[in-house]
Amino acid sequence: ITSEDVDRVYKEYMGDAESPAQVRDGLLDAMGDLFFVISAVEVARYHRDAGNPVYFYEFQHRPSSVEGVVPEFVKADHGVEIAFVFGKPFLAGDV
């Protein structure tokens, strides 16, 4: 890793951050990419290379059920899309 690489990554995620909130958001984006996106893209490429159709999405909808529970800057936590895909009965154990 060169200092040029470090500068490029810093600029991508921090840009011209001027406030603690902007730094927080940049760090959250970087950590999300590191822990979720990079490995998901890698697996998607393996499936694509094997000749399978691949669909990739990023769920960003903030559910109303998290109001007052999680901070405003959190849009969609990991796994929150399950209620939207399968419905609330799935989460309530009513299946």
Backbone bond lengths (Angstrom), bond angles and torsions (degrees), N, CA, C in turn:
res aa  C-N    CA-C-N  psi(-1)  N-CA   C-N-CA  omega(-1)  CA-C   N-CA-C  phi
1 I - - - 1.458 - - 1.530 107.97 -
2 T 1.291 115.15 127.65 1.460 119.91 179.92 1.528 110.14 -97.82
3 S 1.301 116.23 166.68 1.465 119.69 176.60 1.528 110.14 -64.87
4 E 1.345 116.55 -27.83 1.464 120.60 175.52 1.528 110.60 -63.76
5 D 1.341 116.41 -40.88 1.467 121.30 177.93 1.527 110.47 -63.43
6 V 1.318 115.43 -45.01 1.467 120.44 179.66 1.526 109.93 -61.14
7 D 1.320 116.88 -43.96 1.465 120.92 178.92 1.531 110.98 -61.42
8 R 1.327 116.35 -41.20 1.467 120.89 -179.25 1.535 111.31 -64.60
9 V 1.333 115.49 -43.60 1.469 120.01 178.86 1.525 109.98 -65.78
10 Y 1.325 116.91 -44.53 1.462 120.21 179.83 1.526 110.47 -59.64
11 K 1.324 116.50 -45.33 1.469 120.41 -179.12 1.529 111.08 -64.41
12 E 1.329 116.71 -37.29 1.465 120.83 179.69 1.523 111.73 -62.19
13 Y 1.314 117.08 -44.01 1.465 120.35 -173.86 1.524 114.17 -96.88
14 M 1.304 117.90 -32.10 1.461 120.15 -177.88 1.518 112.48 -101.34
15 G 1.324 116.63 -27.37 1.460 120.04 179.16 1.505 111.58 50.51
16 D 1.300 115.63 -125.85 1.463 121.79 177.96 1.526 110.05 -109.99
17 A 1.327 116.30 44.42 1.463 121.08 -177.48 1.521 110.57 -53.61
18 E 1.321 114.92 129.56 1.460 120.51 -178.82 1.517 113.31 -117.35
19 S 1.311 116.67 -9.54 1.458 119.14 -177.97 1.532 109.59 -130.27
20 P 1.317 116.46 159.36 1.467 119.38 176.21 1.535 112.01 -57.77
21 A 1.329 117.69 -34.16 1.466 120.56 179.74 1.528 110.80 -65.93
22 Q 1.325 117.42 -38.71 1.463 120.58 178.15 1.524 110.97 -68.22
23 V 1.311 117.10 -37.75 1.468 120.78 176.59 1.520 109.23 -65.24
24 R 1.335 117.69 -44.93 1.463 122.48 178.26 1.523 110.40 -57.62
25 D 1.341 116.84 -48.15 1.454 120.63 -178.87 1.528 111.92 -62.57
26 G 1.326 117.20 -40.11 1.462 120.90 177.34 1.515 111.79 -64.22
27 L 1.332 115.94 -42.28 1.458 120.37 178.84 1.527 110.69 -65.62
28 L 1.325 117.68 -41.47 1.465 120.60 177.79 1.526 111.20 -62.76
29 D 1.332 116.91 -40.74 1.468 119.78 176.67 1.527 110.96 -62.53
30 A 1.318 116.51 -43.74 1.466 120.37 -179.79 1.522 110.92 -63.15
31 M 1.321 117.30 -45.15 1.462 120.78 -179.25 1.531 111.15 -66.91
32 G 1.325 116.82 -38.71 1.465 119.72 176.85 1.513 111.63 -62.37
33 D 1.330 116.33 -43.14 1.461 119.83 177.80 1.526 110.59 -64.02
34 L 1.321 117.08 -42.99 1.454 121.51 -178.03 1.529 112.19 -64.38
35 F 1.325 117.12 -46.24 1.461 120.48 -173.72 1.526 114.95 -90.23
36 F 1.327 118.67 -21.04 1.456 119.83 -177.14 1.523 113.26 -121.86
37 V 1.302 117.39 -53.99 1.465 121.42 -169.00 1.523 112.55 -68.51
38 I 1.311 117.91 -47.84 1.464 120.42 -175.69 1.529 110.95 -58.55
39 S 1.320 117.44 -48.34 1.465 119.43 -179.19 1.526 111.41 -68.73
40 A 1.322 118.54 -35.06 1.463 121.22 178.66 1.525 111.07 -66.46
41 V 1.323 117.07 -40.46 1.466 120.89 177.76 1.529 109.81 -65.58
42 E 1.312 116.72 -39.92 1.463 120.14 179.12 1.531 111.10 -61.96
43 V 1.323 117.63 -45.93 1.463 121.06 178.23 1.527 110.46 -64.58
44 A 1.319 117.53 -40.57 1.467 121.03 178.48 1.527 110.67 -60.68
45 R 1.319 116.87 -39.43 1.474 120.34 178.59 1.523 111.46 -65.37
46 Y 1.343 117.25 -39.49 1.466 119.89 177.19 1.531 110.47 -60.85
47 H 1.322 116.26 -44.63 1.469 120.16 179.23 1.527 110.69 -64.38
48 R 1.328 116.47 -43.05 1.469 120.90 177.69 1.524 110.74 -60.60
49 D 1.325 116.61 -45.87 1.459 121.19 -178.70 1.524 112.18 -65.05
50 A 1.331 116.73 -23.72 1.471 121.14 176.94 1.524 111.07 -83.56
51 G 1.349 116.83 0.63 1.458 120.87 176.72 1.513 115.17 91.76
52 N 1.310 116.89 12.88 1.460 120.66 -179.33 1.527 110.71 -96.47
53 P 1.339 116.83 148.10 1.467 118.33 174.69 1.530 109.17 -71.42
54 V 1.305 115.61 141.83 1.458 120.73 -178.11 1.520 108.86 -128.55
55 Y 1.322 115.95 134.53 1.455 122.10 177.02 1.520 107.22 -123.07
56 F 1.319 115.99 134.64 1.459 121.13 -174.81 1.520 107.65 -129.60
57 Y 1.298 117.31 132.70 1.460 119.87 178.96 1.520 110.52 -138.44
58 E 1.311 114.22 160.85 1.456 121.45 174.00 1.514 107.00 -126.70
59 F 1.307 116.55 112.58 1.460 121.71 -178.60 1.521 108.67 -81.59
60 Q 1.337 117.34 122.52 1.456 121.00 -176.63 1.531 113.83 -124.71
61 H 1.327 117.32 6.90 1.464 119.28 -176.80 1.526 110.41 -78.32
62 R 1.301 116.01 128.92 1.473 120.96 176.96 1.520 108.17 -86.93
63 P 1.330 117.80 112.70 1.464 119.58 -179.04 1.529 111.81 -70.18
64 S 1.309 116.45 146.21 1.464 120.32 -179.89 1.530 111.46 -65.86
65 S 1.313 117.82 -21.20 1.466 121.16 -178.41 1.530 113.37 -68.27
66 V 1.334 117.67 -13.15 1.468 119.20 -179.20 1.521 112.67 -96.46
67 E 1.318 117.35 -1.24 1.468 120.30 179.01 1.525 109.78 -57.25
68 G 1.315 116.23 128.15 1.459 121.15 179.19 1.521 113.58 78.93
69 V 1.336 117.22 -3.78 1.461 121.09 -178.76 1.526 110.85 -104.61
70 V 1.328 115.83 -42.63 1.466 120.88 178.95 1.527 108.47 -120.33
71 P 1.316 117.61 155.65 1.469 120.35 -179.49 1.525 112.44 -60.50
72 E 1.318 116.44 154.44 1.468 122.71 -178.18 1.525 113.65 -58.61
73 F 1.342 117.85 -31.04 1.458 119.45 -177.35 1.532 112.70 -72.59
74 V 1.328 117.65 -13.89 1.467 121.23 177.62 1.523 107.87 -82.56
75 K 1.316 115.87 116.68 1.473 120.13 -179.13 1.520 111.46 -88.84
76 A 1.316 117.53 -56.70 1.459 121.38 179.80 1.521 108.70 -146.26
77 D 1.302 116.41 112.59 1.459 120.96 177.46 1.520 110.52 -71.99
78 H 1.322 115.40 163.19 1.462 122.12 176.76 1.533 109.37 -59.07
79 G 1.312 116.97 125.22 1.460 122.06 177.18 1.515 115.27 92.04
80 V 1.334 118.67 -9.12 1.455 120.70 -177.02 1.533 112.18 -65.89
81 E 1.331 116.99 -21.01 1.465 120.56 -179.32 1.526 112.30 -70.99
82 I 1.314 118.62 -15.50 1.465 121.41 -177.09 1.520 111.55 -58.69
83 A 1.334 116.96 -41.52 1.470 119.83 178.68 1.521 111.50 -63.47
84 F 1.327 116.82 -32.32 1.467 120.56 180.00 1.521 111.32 -77.68
85 V 1.317 117.52 -31.39 1.462 121.39 -178.59 1.529 110.95 -81.14
86 F 1.336 117.36 -47.23 1.454 121.12 -174.69 1.516 114.51 -103.47
87 G 1.309 117.88 -16.66 1.456 122.13 179.84 1.513 112.50 93.11
88 K 1.311 115.73 160.90 1.471 121.80 -177.83 1.523 113.93 -61.19
89 P 1.334 120.04 -37.00 1.472 117.57 179.50 1.534 112.73 -55.93
90 F 1.333 117.02 -32.36 1.453 120.52 177.37 1.524 110.70 -60.34
91 L 1.328 116.64 -41.26 1.459 121.28 -177.76 1.521 112.03 -77.77
92 A 1.316 117.56 -23.76 1.454 121.04 -177.49 1.530 111.81 -88.03
93 G 1.332 117.91 -2.69 1.455 120.79 -179.39 1.515 113.00 78.59
94 D 1.343 118.05 17.64 1.458 122.32 -178.19 1.522 113.29 -91.24
95 V 1.330 117.77 20.26 1.469 120.04 -175.80 1.512 109.31 -84.63
